[in-house]
């Protein structure tokens, strides 16, 4: 069956009026039920009481009593129903308006958010858990949109800054070749290739960070041995460490639990941490990877710690290091490695933190992943 069109008048009716009409129908139905029941049962009950009177009144007196009772019953019921209807209708209207107000506020707030007013919020009307949840949900949406907008602006500014250097280098090299200042030799082509690869890596890194920030990071989780993760990461970086004169060690506890993760993404995390430690540890220094059992939010977890004897950082800068494009002035990286690593770990419901006792005291980065 095709649903009937409720009509323009009903479709445009506000929530408060709809609630009031519903309550009014309930009041009318209740009043009709009371009136019908009273008229059907009261005369019979009254006649039964009269039959118990001794001596029994004559028929004329009985008829007079019956008429008087019927009139009194109708007047009493009519007056009671009228007063009750007016009182109930008034209370229903006030309650309906009170119930509709938070919904209207939520609608106004979401409309303001859609129009770009990200400061809009909804106050808790204190009318029960449902309305409190509605207010919290709208406010959480507003907070998320506001944070996303701030992130978008920061990302746009940072991206423009990061892209400017390789683009300027490519432009300058091309102009120099065009004007005959630079020859089209292997060195010039390597410069162009290096800057092009730098742009490509930057775009790839930004895609990972953006997807993680929007909770759209694609993962293919499977049960993985932590020992295998650590061994693969160390093996992939051992040669670069040897060439730099930095000692790389690894240790894995026997009791560490199996974790369910995307092994490729976790290799990316460990690779970024090892690359970061490599860049900030001078020749002769040491980088150690240690895995052990731990606890995360009261549940068993695997803990992987990457510690180095490098330049370290002020303790108050620990969180700043995980911001996009944050890096040392002499660092060749993009400043996205730690941001990507934390995004991937958090996508696995884990945590990544950084610690240092100060400049020159080395640094520790701790990955915690909940176990199965």
TIMAR-615116 format. One record per residue: x, y, z of N, C-alpha, C in turn; residue in one letter. Coordinates in steps of 0.1 Angstrom, whole numbers. Example, Ala and Ser with C-alpha at 12.3 -4.5 7.8 and 13.67 -1.06 7.14 Angstrom:
<nodes>
[[132; -57; 78]; [123; -45; 78]; [132; -33; 78]; "A"]
[[128; -22; 71]; [137; -11; 71]; [129; 0; 79]; "S"]
</nodes>
This chain:
<nodes>
[[8; -12; 0]; [0; 0; 0]; [9; 12; 0]; "X"]
[[4; 22; -7]; [11; 35; -8]; [7; 44; 4]; "X"]
[[16; 49; 12]; [12; 57; 24]; [5; 69; 19]; "X"]
[[-5; 73; 26]; [-13; 85; 23]; [-5; 98; 26]; "X"]
[[-7; 108; 18]; [0; 121; 21]; [-7; 127; 33]; "X"]
[[0; 130; 44]; [-6; 136; 55]; [-12; 150; 53]; "X"]
[[-8; 156; 42]; [-13; 170; 39]; [-4; 180; 44]; "X"]
[[-4; 192; 37]; [5; 203; 41]; [3; 208; 55]; "X"]
[[-9; 208; 60]; [-11; 213; 74]; [-5; 205; 84]; "X"]
[[-7; 191; 83]; [-1; 182; 93]; [14; 181; 91]; "X"]
[[19; 182; 79]; [33; 180; 76]; [41; 192; 82]; "X"]
[[34; 204; 82]; [41; 216; 87]; [39; 219; 101]; "X"]
[[32; 210; 108]; [29; 212; 122]; [41; 209; 131]; "X"]
[[43; 218; 141]; [55; 217; 149]; [53; 205; 159]; "X"]
[[65; 201; 165]; [65; 190; 174]; [57; 193; 186]; "X"]
[[57; 205; 192]; [49; 208; 204]; [35; 206; 201]; "X"]
[[30; 211; 190]; [15; 210; 187]; [12; 195; 184]; "X"]
[[21; 188; 178]; [18; 174; 176]; [16; 166; 189]; "X"]
[[26; 169; 198]; [25; 163; 211]; [13; 167; 219]; "X"]
[[9; 179; 218]; [-3; 184; 225]; [-15; 177; 219]; "X"]
[[-16; 176; 206]; [-28; 170; 200]; [-29; 155; 203]; "X"]
[[-17; 148; 204]; [-17; 134; 208]; [-22; 133; 223]; "X"]
[[-17; 142; 231]; [-22; 142; 245]; [-37; 145; 246]; "X"]
[[-41; 154; 238]; [-56; 158; 238]; [-64; 146; 234]; "X"]
[[-60; 139; 224]; [-67; 127; 220]; [-68; 117; 231]; "X"]
[[-57; 115; 238]; [-57; 106; 250]; [-67; 111; 260]; "X"]
[[-67; 124; 263]; [-76; 130; 273]; [-91; 128; 269]; "X"]
[[-94; 130; 256]; [-108; 129; 251]; [-112; 114; 252]; "X"]
[[-103; 105; 248]; [-106; 91; 249]; [-108; 86; 263]; "X"]
[[-99; 91; 272]; [-101; 88; 286]; [-114; 93; 292]; "X"]
[[-118; 106; 288]; [-130; 112; 293]; [-142; 104; 288]; "X"]
[[-142; 101; 275]; [-153; 93; 269]; [-155; 80; 275]; "X"]
[[-143; 73; 279]; [-144; 60; 285]; [-150; 61; 299]; "X"]
[[-146; 72; 307]; [-151; 74; 320]; [-166; 76; 319]; "X"]
[[-170; 85; 310]; [-185; 89; 309]; [-193; 77; 305]; "X"]
[[-189; 69; 295]; [-196; 58; 291]; [-198; 47; 302]; "X"]
[[-186; 45; 308]; [-187; 35; 319]; [-196; 39; 330]; "X"]
[[-195; 52; 334]; [-204; 57; 345]; [-218; 56; 341]; "X"]
[[-222; 60; 329]; [-236; 60; 325]; [-242; 46; 324]; "X"]
[[-233; 36; 321]; [-238; 23; 319]; [-239; 15; 332]; "X"]
[[-230; 18; 342]; [-230; 11; 354]; [-237; 18; 366]; "X"]
[[-236; 31; 367]; [-241; 38; 378]; [-256; 36; 381]; "X"]
[[-265; 37; 370]; [-279; 35; 373]; [-282; 21; 378]; "X"]
[[-276; 11; 373]; [-278; -3; 378]; [-274; -4; 392]; "X"]
[[-262; 1; 396]; [-258; 0; 410]; [-267; 8; 419]; "X"]
[[-272; 20; 414]; [-282; 28; 422]; [-295; 20; 425]; "X"]
[[-300; 14; 414]; [-312; 6; 416]; [-311; -5; 426]; "X"]
[[-299; -12; 425]; [-297; -23; 435]; [-297; -17; 449]; "X"]
[[-291; -6; 451]; [-291; 0; 465]; [-305; 4; 469]; "X"]
[[-313; 9; 460]; [-327; 13; 464]; [-336; 0; 467]; "X"]
[[-333; -11; 461]; [-340; -23; 464]; [-338; -28; 478]; "X"]
[[-327; -23; 484]; [-324; -27; 498]; [-330; -18; 508]; "X"]
[[-337; -8; 504]; [-343; 1; 513]; [-356; -5; 519]; "X"]
[[-358; -3; 532]; [-370; -9; 539]; [-376; 2; 548]; "X"]
[[-388; 6; 545]; [-398; 0; 535]; [-394; 5; 521]; "X"]
[[-398; -2; 511]; [-395; 1; 497]; [-404; 13; 494]; "X"]
[[-398; 24; 488]; [-406; 36; 484]; [-415; 32; 472]; "X"]
[[-426; 40; 471]; [-435; 37; 460]; [-428; 41; 446]; "X"]
[[-435; 37; 435]; [-429; 38; 422]; [-426; 53; 419]; "X"]
[[-434; 62; 422]; [-432; 76; 419]; [-420; 81; 426]; "X"]
[[-418; 77; 438]; [-406; 82; 446]; [-393; 76; 439]; "X"]
[[-394; 63; 435]; [-383; 57; 429]; [-379; 64; 416]; "X"]
[[-389; 67; 408]; [-386; 74; 396]; [-380; 88; 398]; "X"]
[[-385; 95; 408]; [-379; 108; 412]; [-364; 106; 416]; "X"]
[[-362; 96; 424]; [-348; 94; 429]; [-339; 91; 417]; "X"]
[[-344; 82; 407]; [-336; 79; 396]; [-333; 91; 387]; "X"]
[[-343; 100; 385]; [-341; 112; 376]; [-331; 121; 383]; "X"]
[[-332; 122; 397]; [-323; 131; 404]; [-309; 126; 403]; "X"]
[[-308; 112; 405]; [-294; 106; 404]; [-288; 108; 390]; "X"]
[[-296; 106; 380]; [-291; 108; 366]; [-286; 122; 364]; "X"]
[[-294; 131; 368]; [-291; 145; 366]; [-278; 149; 374]; "X"]
[[-278; 145; 386]; [-266; 148; 395]; [-253; 141; 389]; "X"]
[[-255; 129; 384]; [-244; 122; 378]; [-239; 129; 365]; "X"]
[[-248; 133; 357]; [-244; 140; 344]; [-237; 153; 347]; "X"]
[[-243; 161; 357]; [-237; 174; 360]; [-223; 172; 366]; "X"]
[[-222; 162; 376]; [-209; 160; 382]; [-199; 155; 372]; "X"]
[[-203; 146; 363]; [-193; 141; 354]; [-190; 152; 344]; "X"]
[[-199; 159; 339]; [-197; 170; 329]; [-187; 180; 335]; "X"]
[[-190; 185; 347]; [-182; 195; 353]; [-168; 189; 356]; "X"]
[[-167; 177; 361]; [-154; 171; 363]; [-146; 169; 351]; "X"]
[[-153; 164; 340]; [-145; 161; 328]; [-141; 175; 322]; "X"]
[[-149; 185; 322]; [-146; 198; 317]; [-134; 204; 324]; "X"]
[[-134; 204; 337]; [-123; 209; 345]; [-110; 201; 343]; "X"]
[[-112; 188; 343]; [-100; 179; 341]; [-95; 181; 327]; "X"]
[[-103; 182; 317]; [-99; 184; 304]; [-91; 197; 302]; "X"]
[[-96; 208; 308]; [-89; 221; 307]; [-76; 220; 314]; "X"]
[[-76; 214; 326]; [-63; 213; 333]; [-53; 204; 326]; "X"]
[[-58; 193; 322]; [-49; 183; 315]; [-44; 189; 302]; "X"]
[[-53; 196; 294]; [-48; 202; 282]; [-38; 213; 284]; "X"]
[[-40; 221; 294]; [-30; 231; 297]; [-16; 225; 301]; "X"]
[[-17; 215; 310]; [-4; 208; 314]; [2; 202; 302]; "X"]
[[-6; 195; 294]; [-1; 188; 282]; [6; 198; 272]; "X"]
[[0; 210; 271]; [6; 220; 262]; [20; 225; 267]; "X"]
[[20; 227; 281]; [33; 232; 287]; [43; 221; 286]; "X"]
[[39; 208; 288]; [49; 198; 287]; [54; 196; 273]; "X"]
[[44; 196; 264]; [48; 195; 249]; [58; 205; 245]; "X"]
[[55; 218; 249]; [65; 229; 246]; [78; 226; 252]; "X"]
[[78; 221; 265]; [91; 219; 272]; [99; 208; 265]; "X"]
[[91; 197; 260]; [98; 186; 254]; [103; 190; 240]; "X"]
[[96; 199; 233]; [100; 203; 219]; [111; 213; 219]; "X"]
[[113; 220; 230]; [123; 231; 230]; [138; 225; 228]; "X"]
[[142; 214; 235]; [155; 209; 233]; [157; 204; 219]; "X"]
[[147; 198; 213]; [148; 193; 199]; [150; 205; 190]; "X"]
[[142; 216; 192]; [144; 228; 184]; [158; 234; 186]; "X"]
[[163; 234; 198]; [177; 239; 201]; [187; 230; 193]; "X"]
[[185; 217; 193]; [195; 208; 186]; [194; 211; 171]; "X"]
[[182; 213; 166]; [181; 216; 152]; [187; 229; 148]; "X"]
[[185; 239; 157]; [192; 252; 154]; [207; 251; 154]; "X"]
[[212; 243; 164]; [226; 242; 165]; [232; 234; 153]; "X"]
[[226; 223; 149]; [231; 216; 137]; [230; 225; 125]; "X"]
[[219; 233; 124]; [218; 242; 112]; [229; 252; 112]; "X"]
[[232; 257; 124]; [243; 267; 125]; [257; 261; 122]; "X"]
[[259; 248; 126]; [271; 241; 122]; [272; 239; 107]; "X"]
[[260; 236; 101]; [260; 234; 86]; [263; 247; 79]; "X"]
[[260; 258; 85]; [262; 271; 79]; [277; 276; 82]; "X"]
[[284; 269; 90]; [298; 272; 92]; [301; 279; 106]; "X"]
[[290; 280; 114]; [292; 285; 128]; [296; 274; 137]; "X"]
[[309; 271; 138]; [314; 260; 146]; [314; 262; 160]; "X"]
[[310; 274; 165]; [309; 277; 179]; [296; 273; 185]; "X"]
[[287; 269; 177]; [273; 265; 182]; [274; 253; 191]; "X"]
[[267; 254; 202]; [266; 242; 211]; [252; 241; 217]; "X"]
[[249; 230; 223]; [236; 227; 229]; [238; 225; 244]; "X"]
[[230; 232; 252]; [230; 230; 266]; [222; 218; 270]; "X"]
[[226; 211; 281]; [219; 200; 286]; [205; 205; 292]; "X"]
[[194; 201; 286]; [181; 206; 292]; [177; 200; 305]; "X"]
[[185; 190; 310]; [182; 183; 322]; [168; 177; 322]; "X"]
[[165; 170; 312]; [152; 164; 310]; [153; 148; 308]; "X"]
[[164; 143; 313]; [165; 128; 312]; [177; 125; 304]; "X"]
[[181; 112; 304]; [193; 107; 297]; [192; 108; 282]; "X"]
[[180; 107; 276]; [179; 108; 262]; [183; 122; 257]; "X"]
[[177; 132; 263]; [180; 146; 259]; [195; 149; 262]; "X"]
[[200; 144; 273]; [214; 147; 277]; [223; 140; 266]; "X"]
[[220; 128; 262]; [227; 122; 251]; [227; 129; 238]; "X"]
[[215; 135; 235]; [213; 143; 223]; [222; 155; 223]; "X"]
[[222; 162; 235]; [231; 174; 236]; [245; 170; 235]; "X"]
[[249; 159; 242]; [264; 155; 241]; [268; 151; 227]; "X"]
[[259; 145; 220]; [262; 141; 206]; [264; 153; 197]; "X"]
[[254; 162; 198]; [256; 174; 190]; [268; 182; 193]; "X"]
[[271; 183; 206]; [284; 190; 210]; [296; 183; 206]; "X"]
[[296; 169; 206]; [307; 162; 202]; [309; 164; 187]; "X"]
[[298; 164; 179]; [299; 167; 165]; [305; 181; 163]; "X"]
[[301; 191; 170]; [306; 204; 169]; [321; 204; 172]; "X"]
[[325; 198; 183]; [339; 197; 186]; [347; 191; 175]; "X"]
[[342; 180; 170]; [349; 173; 159]; [351; 182; 147]; "X"]
[[340; 188; 143]; [340; 197; 131]; [350; 209; 134]; "X"]
[[350; 214; 146]; [359; 225; 149]; [374; 221; 149]; "X"]
[[376; 209; 154]; [390; 203; 154]; [394; 200; 140]; "X"]
[[385; 195; 132]; [388; 192; 118]; [391; 205; 110]; "X"]
[[384; 216; 113]; [386; 228; 106]; [400; 234; 110]; "X"]
[[403; 233; 123]; [416; 238; 128]; [427; 230; 121]; "X"]
[[425; 217; 121]; [435; 208; 114]; [437; 212; 100]; "X"]
[[426; 214; 93]; [426; 217; 79]; [434; 230; 76]; "X"]
[[431; 240; 84]; [439; 253; 83]; [454; 251; 85]; "X"]
[[457; 244; 96]; [471; 241; 99]; [477; 233; 88]; "X"]
[[470; 223; 84]; [476; 214; 73]; [478; 222; 60]; "X"]
[[469; 231; 57]; [470; 239; 45]; [483; 248; 46]; "X"]
[[484; 254; 57]; [495; 263; 59]; [509; 256; 59]; "X"]
[[509; 244; 67]; [521; 236; 67]; [524; 230; 54]; "X"]
[[514; 226; 47]; [516; 220; 34]; [522; 230; 24]; "X"]
[[517; 242; 24]; [522; 252; 15]; [537; 255; 18]; "X"]
[[540; 255; 31]; [554; 257; 35]; [563; 246; 31]; "X"]
[[559; 233; 33]; [567; 222; 30]; [569; 220; 15]; "X"]
[[558; 223; 7]; [559; 222; -8]; [568; 232; -14]; "X"]
[[569; 244; -8]; [575; 255; -14]; [590; 252; -17]; "X"]
[[597; 245; -8]; [611; 243; -10]; [614; 234; -22]; "X"]
[[608; 221; -23]; [611; 213; -34]; [606; 219; -47]; "X"]
[[595; 226; -47]; [590; 232; -59]; [599; 243; -64]; "X"]
[[604; 251; -55]; [613; 262; -58]; [626; 256; -64]; "X"]
[[631; 245; -58]; [643; 239; -63]; [641; 233; -77]; "X"]
[[630; 227; -79]; [627; 221; -93]; [626; 233; -103]; "X"]
[[619; 243; -99]; [617; 255; -108]; [631; 261; -111]; "X"]
[[639; 263; -101]; [652; 270; -103]; [661; 261; -112]; "X"]
[[661; 248; -109]; [669; 239; -117]; [665; 239; -132]; "X"]
[[651; 238; -134]; [646; 238; -148]; [650; 252; -155]; "X"]
[[648; 263; -148]; [652; 276; -154]; [667; 277; -157]; "X"]
[[675; 271; -148]; [689; 272; -150]; [693; 263; -163]; "X"]
[[687; 252; -164]; [689; 243; -176]; [684; 250; -189]; "X"]
[[673; 257; -188]; [667; 264; -200]; [676; 275; -204]; "X"]
[[682; 282; -194]; [691; 294; -197]; [705; 289; -200]; "X"]
[[708; 277; -199]; [721; 272; -202]; [731; 274; -190]; "X"]
[[726; 277; -179]; [735; 279; -167]; [739; 265; -162]; "X"]
[[730; 255; -162]; [733; 242; -158]; [732; 233; -170]; "X"]
[[742; 223; -171]; [741; 213; -182]; [731; 203; -179]; "X"]
[[725; 196; -189]; [716; 185; -187]; [724; 172; -185]; "X"]
[[731; 172; -173]; [739; 160; -171]; [733; 152; -160]; "X"]
[[740; 141; -155]; [735; 132; -145]; [733; 139; -132]; "X"]
[[741; 148; -128]; [739; 155; -115]; [727; 163; -115]; "X"]
[[724; 170; -126]; [712; 178; -127]; [699; 170; -127]; "X"]
[[700; 159; -134]; [688; 149; -134]; [686; 143; -120]; "X"]
[[697; 140; -113]; [696; 135; -100]; [689; 145; -90]; "X"]
[[693; 158; -92]; [687; 168; -84]; [672; 169; -86]; "X"]
[[668; 169; -99]; [654; 169; -102]; [647; 156; -97]; "X"]
[[653; 145; -98]; [647; 132; -93]; [645; 132; -78]; "X"]
[[656; 138; -71]; [655; 138; -57]; [643; 147; -52]; "X"]
[[642; 159; -58]; [631; 168; -54]; [618; 162; -57]; "X"]
[[617; 155; -69]; [604; 149; -73]; [600; 138; -63]; "X"]
[[610; 130; -59]; [608; 119; -50]; [604; 125; -36]; "X"]
[[610; 136; -33]; [606; 142; -20]; [592; 147; -20]; "X"]
[[587; 152; -31]; [573; 156; -32]; [564; 144; -32]; "X"]
[[568; 134; -39]; [560; 121; -39]; [559; 116; -25]; "X"]
[[570; 115; -17]; [569; 109; -4]; [561; 118; 5]; "X"]
[[562; 131; 3]; [554; 141; 12]; [539; 139; 9]; "X"]
[[535; 137; -3]; [521; 135; -6]; [516; 122; 0]; "X"]
[[525; 111; -2]; [521; 98; 4]; [519; 99; 19]; "X"]
[[529; 106; 26]; [528; 107; 40]; [516; 115; 44]; "X"]
[[513; 126; 37]; [501; 134; 40]; [488; 126; 39]; "X"]
[[488; 117; 29]; [476; 109; 27]; [474; 99; 39]; "X"]
[[485; 94; 44]; [484; 85; 56]; [479; 92; 68]; "X"]
[[485; 104; 70]; [481; 112; 82]; [466; 116; 81]; "X"]
[[462; 121; 69]; [448; 125; 67]; [438; 114; 69]; "X"]
[[441; 102; 63]; [433; 91; 65]; [431; 87; 79]; "X"]
[[443; 87; 86]; [443; 83; 101]; [435; 93; 109]; "X"]
[[436; 106; 105]; [429; 117; 113]; [414; 116; 111]; "X"]
[[410; 111; 99]; [396; 109; 96]; [391; 95; 99]; "X"]
[[399; 87; 106]; [396; 73; 109]; [392; 65; 97]; "X"]
[[399; 67; 86]; [397; 60; 74]; [410; 52; 70]; "X"]
[[419; 50; 79]; [431; 43; 76]; [428; 28; 74]; "X"]
[[431; 23; 62]; [428; 9; 58]; [438; 0; 65]; "X"]
[[433; -10; 73]; [441; -20; 80]; [437; -34; 76]; "X"]
[[447; -43; 76]; [444; -57; 74]; [450; -65; 85]; "X"]
[[443; -65; 97]; [449; -71; 109]; [449; -86; 108]; "X"]
[[459; -91; 115]; [461; -106; 116]; [469; -108; 128]; "X"]
[[468; -120; 134]; [477; -123; 146]; [492; -123; 142]; "X"]
[[500; -116; 149]; [514; -114; 146]; [522; -116; 158]; "X"]
[[534; -122; 156]; [543; -124; 167]; [552; -111; 168]; "X"]
[[552; -106; 180]; [560; -93; 182]; [575; -96; 179]; "X"]
[[580; -107; 182]; [594; -111; 179]; [597; -109; 164]; "X"]
[[587; -114; 156]; [589; -113; 141]; [589; -98; 137]; "X"]
[[580; -90; 142]; [579; -76; 139]; [593; -69; 142]; "X"]
[[598; -72; 154]; [610; -65; 158]; [622; -70; 150]; "X"]
[[623; -83; 147]; [634; -88; 140]; [634; -83; 125]; "X"]
[[622; -82; 119]; [621; -77; 105]; [625; -62; 105]; "X"]
[[620; -54; 115]; [624; -40; 115]; [639; -38; 117]; "X"]
[[645; -45; 126]; [659; -44; 129]; [667; -48; 116]; "X"]
[[663; -59; 110]; [670; -64; 98]; [670; -54; 87]; "X"]
[[658; -47; 85]; [657; -38; 74]; [666; -25; 77]; "X"]
[[669; -22; 89]; [677; -10; 92]; [691; -13; 96]; "X"]
[[695; -25; 98]; [708; -29; 103]; [720; -23; 94]; "X"]
[[719; -24; 81]; [729; -19; 72]; [731; -4; 73]; "X"]
[[720; 3; 73]; [721; 18; 74]; [727; 22; 87]; "X"]
[[724; 15; 98]; [730; 18; 111]; [745; 15; 111]; "X"]
[[749; 3; 105]; [763; 0; 104]; [771; 10; 97]; "X"]
[[765; 15; 85]; [772; 25; 77]; [774; 38; 85]; "X"]
[[764; 41; 94]; [765; 54; 101]; [773; 52; 114]; "X"]
[[777; 40; 117]; [785; 38; 129]; [777; 39; 142]; "X"]
[[764; 35; 141]; [755; 35; 153]; [752; 20; 155]; "X"]
[[753; 16; 168]; [750; 2; 172]; [735; 0; 174]; "X"]
[[730; -10; 168]; [716; -14; 169]; [714; -27; 175]; "X"]
[[706; -28; 186]; [704; -40; 193]; [689; -43; 195]; "X"]
[[686; -55; 197]; [671; -59; 199]; [670; -70; 209]; "X"]
[[659; -69; 217]; [656; -80; 227]; [641; -81; 228]; "X"]
[[637; -93; 229]; [622; -96; 230]; [620; -106; 242]; "X"]
[[611; -103; 251]; [608; -111; 262]; [600; -124; 257]; "X"]
[[603; -135; 264]; [596; -147; 259]; [581; -147; 262]; "X"]
[[577; -140; 272]; [563; -140; 276]; [554; -130; 270]; "X"]
[[559; -123; 260]; [552; -112; 253]; [540; -118; 245]; "X"]
[[528; -113; 247]; [516; -119; 240]; [516; -116; 225]; "X"]
[[508; -124; 218]; [506; -122; 204]; [496; -110; 202]; "X"]
[[498; -102; 192]; [489; -91; 189]; [483; -92; 175]; "X"]
[[471; -86; 174]; [464; -86; 161]; [465; -73; 155]; "X"]
[[474; -72; 145]; [477; -59; 139]; [479; -61; 124]; "X"]
[[480; -50; 116]; [484; -50; 102]; [499; -50; 102]; "X"]
[[505; -61; 99]; [520; -62; 100]; [527; -51; 91]; "X"]
[[522; -48; 80]; [528; -38; 71]; [528; -24; 78]; "X"]
[[517; -21; 83]; [515; -8; 90]; [524; -7; 103]; "X"]
[[525; -18; 110]; [534; -18; 122]; [548; -18; 118]; "X"]
[[552; -24; 107]; [566; -22; 102]; [568; -8; 98]; "X"]
[[558; -1; 93]; [560; 13; 90]; [562; 21; 103]; "X"]
[[555; 18; 114]; [557; 24; 127]; [571; 22; 132]; "X"]
[[576; 10; 132]; [589; 7; 137]; [600; 13; 128]; "X"]
[[597; 13; 115]; [607; 19; 106]; [608; 34; 108]; "X"]
[[597; 41; 111]; [597; 55; 114]; [605; 58; 127]; "X"]
[[602; 50; 137]; [609; 52; 150]; [624; 49; 148]; "X"]
[[628; 39; 141]; [642; 36; 140]; [649; 46; 131]; "X"]
[[642; 51; 121]; [647; 62; 112]; [649; 74; 121]; "X"]
[[640; 77; 129]; [641; 89; 138]; [652; 88; 147]; "X"]
[[654; 76; 153]; [665; 74; 163]; [678; 74; 155]; "X"]
[[679; 69; 143]; [691; 69; 135]; [696; 84; 132]; "X"]
[[686; 92; 128]; [689; 106; 125]; [694; 114; 137]; "X"]
[[690; 110; 149]; [693; 119; 160]; [703; 112; 169]; "X"]
[[710; 102; 165]; [720; 95; 173]; [734; 96; 165]; "X"]
[[743; 103; 171]; [756; 104; 165]; [764; 91; 163]; "X"]
[[774; 91; 155]; [783; 79; 153]; [788; 75; 167]; "X"]
[[789; 62; 170]; [793; 57; 182]; [782; 55; 192]; "X"]
[[770; 60; 189]; [759; 58; 198]; [752; 45; 197]; "X"]
[[742; 43; 205]; [734; 30; 205]; [719; 33; 204]; "X"]
[[713; 24; 197]; [698; 24; 196]; [694; 10; 200]; "X"]
[[685; 9; 209]; [680; -5; 214]; [665; -6; 212]; "X"]
[[661; -17; 207]; [647; -21; 205]; [644; -32; 215]; "X"]
[[634; -30; 224]; [631; -40; 234]; [616; -42; 234]; "X"]
[[612; -54; 235]; [597; -58; 235]; [595; -65; 248]; "X"]
[[584; -62; 255]; [581; -69; 267]; [565; -69; 269]; "X"]
[[560; -77; 278]; [546; -76; 281]; [543; -64; 289]; "X"]
[[531; -59; 288]; [526; -47; 296]; [511; -47; 297]; "X"]
[[506; -36; 301]; [492; -34; 304]; [488; -21; 297]; "X"]
[[476; -22; 290]; [470; -10; 284]; [456; -9; 287]; "X"]
[[452; 2; 295]; [438; 4; 299]; [433; -8; 307]; "X"]
[[442; -14; 315]; [438; -25; 324]; [438; -38; 317]; "X"]
[[442; -39; 305]; [442; -52; 298]; [456; -56; 293]; "X"]
[[459; -69; 291]; [473; -73; 287]; [476; -66; 273]; "X"]
[[489; -63; 272]; [493; -56; 260]; [508; -59; 257]; "X"]
[[512; -56; 245]; [526; -58; 241]; [532; -44; 241]; "X"]
[[544; -42; 246]; [551; -29; 247]; [564; -31; 239]; "X"]
[[566; -22; 229]; [578; -21; 221]; [585; -8; 224]; "X"]
[[597; -8; 229]; [604; 5; 232]; [616; 7; 223]; "X"]
[[617; 18; 217]; [629; 22; 209]; [636; 33; 216]; "X"]
[[648; 30; 222]; [655; 40; 229]; [669; 43; 223]; "X"]
[[674; 55; 224]; [686; 58; 218]; [695; 67; 228]; "X"]
[[707; 68; 224]; [717; 76; 232]; [720; 89; 225]; "X"]
[[710; 94; 218]; [712; 106; 209]; [710; 119; 216]; "X"]
[[706; 129; 208]; [705; 143; 213]; [694; 146; 223]; "X"]
[[684; 137; 223]; [673; 139; 232]; [665; 152; 229]; "X"]
[[656; 155; 239]; [648; 167; 237]; [643; 172; 251]; "X"]
[[639; 184; 252]; [633; 188; 265]; [620; 180; 268]; "X"]
[[619; 177; 281]; [607; 168; 284]; [594; 174; 281]; "X"]
[[593; 188; 281]; [580; 194; 278]; [577; 194; 263]; "X"]
[[587; 190; 255]; [584; 190; 241]; [580; 176; 236]; "X"]
[[577; 167; 245]; [574; 153; 241]; [562; 152; 232]; "X"]
[[551; 159; 235]; [539; 159; 227]; [540; 167; 214]; "X"]
[[548; 177; 215]; [550; 186; 203]; [556; 178; 191]; "X"]
[[564; 168; 195]; [572; 160; 185]; [562; 153; 175]; "X"]
[[550; 150; 180]; [540; 142; 173]; [531; 151; 164]; "X"]
[[534; 164; 164]; [526; 172; 155]; [532; 172; 141]; "X"]
[[523; 174; 131]; [527; 173; 117]; [537; 184; 114]; "X"]
[[548; 180; 107]; [558; 189; 102]; [567; 194; 114]; "X"]
[[566; 189; 126]; [575; 193; 136]; [588; 185; 135]; "X"]
[[599; 192; 134]; [612; 185; 133]; [623; 195; 136]; "X"]
[[635; 190; 139]; [647; 198; 141]; [650; 206; 129]; "X"]
[[656; 217; 130]; [660; 226; 119]; [669; 219; 109]; "X"]
[[678; 210; 115]; [688; 204; 106]; [684; 190; 102]; "X"]
[[671; 186; 105]; [666; 173; 101]; [662; 172; 87]; "X"]
[[667; 161; 80]; [663; 160; 65]; [649; 154; 63]; "X"]
[[643; 150; 74]; [629; 144; 72]; [619; 154; 69]; "X"]
[[606; 148; 67]; [595; 157; 64]; [588; 162; 76]; "X"]
[[591; 157; 88]; [584; 161; 100]; [571; 153; 102]; "X"]
[[569; 143; 94]; [556; 135; 94]; [558; 121; 100]; "X"]
[[570; 117; 102]; [573; 103; 106]; [566; 99; 119]; "X"]
[[568; 107; 130]; [562; 104; 143]; [547; 106; 143]; "X"]
[[542; 116; 135]; [528; 118; 134]; [521; 106; 127]; "X"]
[[527; 101; 117]; [522; 89; 110]; [523; 77; 120]; "X"]
[[534; 75; 127]; [535; 64; 136]; [524; 64; 147]; "X"]
[[522; 75; 153]; [512; 76; 163]; [498; 73; 157]; "X"]
[[495; 79; 145]; [482; 77; 139]; [480; 62; 136]; "X"]
[[490; 55; 132]; [488; 40; 129]; [486; 33; 142]; "X"]
[[494; 36; 152]; [493; 29; 165]; [479; 32; 171]; "X"]
[[474; 44; 171]; [461; 47; 176]; [450; 40; 168]; "X"]
[[452; 38; 155]; [442; 31; 147]; [441; 16; 151]; "X"]
[[452; 11; 158]; [451; -2; 164]; [447; -2; 178]; "X"]
[[441; 9; 183]; [437; 11; 197]; [448; 11; 207]; "X"]
[[460; 14; 202]; [471; 15; 211]; [476; 29; 214]; "X"]
[[488; 30; 219]; [493; 44; 223]; [508; 44; 219]; "X"]
[[513; 56; 215]; [527; 59; 213]; [531; 71; 220]; "X"]
[[541; 70; 229]; [545; 82; 237]; [560; 84; 235]; "X"]
[[565; 96; 238]; [579; 99; 237]; [584; 104; 251]; "X"]
[[596; 101; 254]; [602; 105; 267]; [617; 108; 265]; "X"]
[[621; 118; 273]; [635; 122; 273]; [638; 129; 286]; "X"]
[[650; 127; 291]; [654; 135; 303]; [660; 148; 300]; "X"]
[[660; 152; 288]; [666; 165; 284]; [675; 164; 272]; "X"]
[[680; 175; 267]; [689; 175; 256]; [702; 168; 260]; "X"]
[[707; 159; 251]; [719; 152; 253]; [717; 139; 261]; "X"]
[[705; 136; 265]; [702; 125; 274]; [695; 113; 267]; "X"]
[[694; 114; 254]; [688; 103; 246]; [673; 104; 247]; "X"]
[[666; 95; 240]; [652; 95; 239]; [646; 81; 239]; "X"]
[[634; 80; 244]; [627; 67; 243]; [613; 69; 237]; "X"]
[[609; 60; 228]; [596; 61; 222]; [590; 47; 225]; "X"]
[[578; 47; 231]; [572; 35; 236]; [558; 32; 228]; "X"]
[[557; 21; 222]; [545; 16; 215]; [538; 6; 224]; "X"]
[[526; 8; 226]; [518; -1; 234]; [506; -5; 226]; "X"]
[[505; -19; 223]; [494; -24; 215]; [486; -34; 224]; "X"]
[[473; -33; 225]; [465; -43; 233]; [466; -57; 227]; "X"]
[[467; -67; 236]; [468; -81; 231]; [454; -86; 228]; "X"]
[[454; -98; 222]; [441; -104; 218]; [433; -108; 231]; "X"]
</nodes>
